[in-house]
Amino acid sequence: MNLHWEENENLSRKADQIRVPVILAWALAHDAAVYNTGHSRCPREAAQSICKSAHSDCIVGDTLQDQVRGYSCHCREGYQGNPYLTGGCQDIKECDQKEKHFCFGDCEELPGSFQCRCPNGTHGNYTKSGGCIIIESEDTIRGHNNLGLIIGLSVASGPFILLLVLGAILTTRGFKQRKANVLRQKFFTQNRGQLLKQLVSHRADIAERMLITLEELEKATNNFDQARRLGGGGHGTVYKGIMLDLHVVAIKKSNIVVRREIDEFINEVAILSQINHRNIVKLRGCCLETEVPLLAYEFISNGTLADHLHMEERGSLPWKDRLRITSEIGKALAYLHSAISVPVIHRDIKPSNILLDDALTAKVSDFGASRYIIPVDQTGSTTAVQGTIGYLDPMYYYTGRLTESSDVYSFGVLLVELLTRRKPSLYRSSEGDGLVMQFVALLAEGNLAKLIDPQVIQEGGSEVEEVATLAMECVKLRAEERPTMRQVEMALEALQAPNKRVQADLVEETDEKEYAATGYPSTSQQAKKNEGSRCYSQEDEFLLSATYPR
């Protein structure tokens, strides 16, 4: 009994270990008469009643070894789902899994299927990866060939084109340079450059030094940069420049030049090029290659006398400096009037035209309005009136006759300005009188202290009255009654050297009635004698030779 039980147990274990594949198939039984039709598809009525999905087919199937016959539904190719339900068979997106169908080109979805092809412009086997290759048309092939030809020609012709461009640039630059040179030569001739060369031909070193090219001045001023602009006036604009020899210069660029005055301008350059006076700004050279000639003067760095006299930030000048500066200006004017072969009349003496160097040494500048008295026996020449209101000689203003005494009048106004620190172009008294008229009136009344700068009264002492008297002599209305600049120079020298002649020895009383109110002598006779002959006593010449540079 036990043995029988054990055998059954072993058989049960073996049965558990046996695995048999089983296929489950089923079909819907139907009328047996239909089975004998011999067709694999179901009748339409049966298909419509059984297969509800529009994308399904009904087939007659044999199952269980023909023991059972029936109908079954299947989704069509390209669809999957339940064919027994309405809409149960859904389209499969083959293009989403085209690689599974060996499609390596462009995929197009079709109802229940898909279409695979190589992309446009390619051909080949789309069932292989990389099987589609680009089709090269004749135009493409021709384009490739043309590109190669173009590259080859470019490489071969590159140096030639480069040389052609460089040649065009150089030719254009050369043309512009030749045009500029022709224009510069035209201006040089127009500005009487040859005349200047002739005037200084006896001094080759002066000719070489005086004529400066435009290119050099442009380099010196960084092409006349506004940052180099020092100032300007009625006669031109002044720029700071650094020459090739490292000399610092002030380059004056005139605003306008009248053609009829060019000869006089050249004469001025020729004369100033030979002037060597410590109190006259030196002319370094000129440029005649522009329509308006350019002048290069030595650069004076400490401003003008007007700056030091009227600008509070600089501080007022001490009396000793004022007196010395007036003496230096007098020396320069006397030199211009009588110590050179062709007298020069400055015609615009005023504090803004007096430069001061670091040692406060006076330098007379701005000869733009200067004129020349060529005949030595002529007392004056008629010119268009030019100068600065307030400093202008009244007789010259009304008659147009220019003489050295016009500079004497302007110098007298400058003395008045140094004594009072008042600008003659701006000052008006309560009665409406100008600075000069008020100065003369108060001097006659003995009440000049009302107008004099308090610092001058404090520091000047008795010298103030003597300078005031000299100023009054210089601003007399009649030109022939004014002293010459030689006399003025010697009077100022005497004030600074007590052992020299005093001012009273320079003047001679000729019209006591006219000047009785002032109590100061006139110098009319002495002025006439010196203006006509330009001769001085042996004592005068000895004194001048000791104090005046020639």
Steps between C-alpha positions, in 0.01 A plus 500: 500500500773738588691402195207586279477840664860579436470412132209734459695774673790466258269505203343820630840669531593403147168630372572838667829522316350438152432819296278468189448804263132576453340723236168650586282554198137580485237569243135584483287202403251563222264331266653176373368562151742787467799284568448304185540801275871443460586869556750626759315826555182536695177595336438876501215470749713300735798733461294810571332342800818366654792730397402848621823687410509662156864396461444128570440186295291190577638161404378139527735309723551133591565430862530196718590288199179571307285390784379852546458743217436876546569858403779725637588872450851647446626862464632573157871551429618830638237500776484346844242471777167328562312430172184405688452860617398797295821697433693233675769467225735804516749605232857413592750807457759309306708815436563532874671165481619518141843359586325180607362479149847574355408850384797740520361765267190719505190322633141588399203366693227326296171354623605177663847521355792736421722590210880531524724681250829688476478876572477748212833560331628155598476151364601147601390225737278641772493163687864551603638759730686752285367339185356830367770714335481858361435537130744753344341675207693636206457855633644393833790328337551801275480729807766300675723526198437876472575549870828323461577713197414818689715400797786417269471831315474691829813342636684564175379860452510607870850656487412678177182651650691601812764673290226669298329634815828620649589664172165681491546622859853622434393668177213679675725605787763622258241698307373665818856573608584659165180704515585618853854589392369701205258683730775570755726635228217719377447646848877541547521706182177683581635592845816646345724218615761584240502859624568382852787285376648804327458717810697258714733372227796673660446283807467139387467377859199729553334386177542137593369557850209728410327287235308218668297241312131446565566135576735593784247740654222242472715249685594764759134579578350153446327635189392819683316308768265716710666358810814691391310829466648771725262781412407737226435859412397721216805407293499122541504187714808386691594133542771337708740285303814294550742519210732223381791660686282478818458879521157597632337765281178699480360469146277783387244414236356819353125524458512694173762656278422774249699439183624859480659459844700187418806700395492687831461170681811363330690817583397457862624142500828601337559776757386307808719210395802724553381663824674375809372682808444340836167683546351411161362152445720314252367391164615141442376476145204512264312273265386634162354172369146582612251755375546687828868520606595350838746650749692308766613701804690396809264363764461715812343297779398749772202669337452867420537820697120529502474160669729602785353847532126425498450133594471461875614136506844603373541776758583860431846599376726682748587859412865420430397239244252737339765770469757257357250358251409847371870576458549180299203581277640850446834354395333271248293779345797737484693225324221452244464875439860603456759224535425307180537616140125481429296635796219281622183639656332234711156669493339274764685547829288369789551266800356197320774533235780504760612146585681416824744214543567313823723784624225757415715641220288691249476382138317722251295280266223497238630701206194422290402867484856634467597733218825641366609858443743456213594865410706631792409862420124433505315582821230243442297301248126477449356154570169341586449558871569187701553437869313443825241745631627663819864479392457661156665836433217759449698694240566181303134406534375831356770565237612151403863625516719240671825602671721365776315730742193276460693228684603760759133578570415130538797456732375794711161330534681183608681703771165631622364144515802380699453787747125454545435130423198614299421406141473805273247327275260448793554784744257791517495768771184633659516789253535257208869567439730224379801377697759724328292817527418431865867423572621832349228697680577352843874546441439870424296532820767326705240242601633199309496279810125449442581302183838338573521135607547500883782246467687741269461789746627281783799356312589770245561809709623803305557288188124482447473875437788497252352207305159669505658816358671297227169330417330839472771617258450191283121541467498864395252566223748660259744237371788744460487584871556143612851375585670243281540144618872569541416772750246279674752219520766723655253648748399156622863393520572808712225403745665163555856648524514813724848593377368540145320796354163584647186538296492878534811526284316333211214750468505866406236756586365666183139585582478605864149641461358177360647288777484752788210312657693175518837639599678253270732608217438424130745319270373628165821665381719206599254258335497696173880519490543127556219397262654705216865413535511176708825642639606500865770672699824321575389464860168345391671253269747402770218436745304302242801290405546408863138401564352394167586183303574543131 
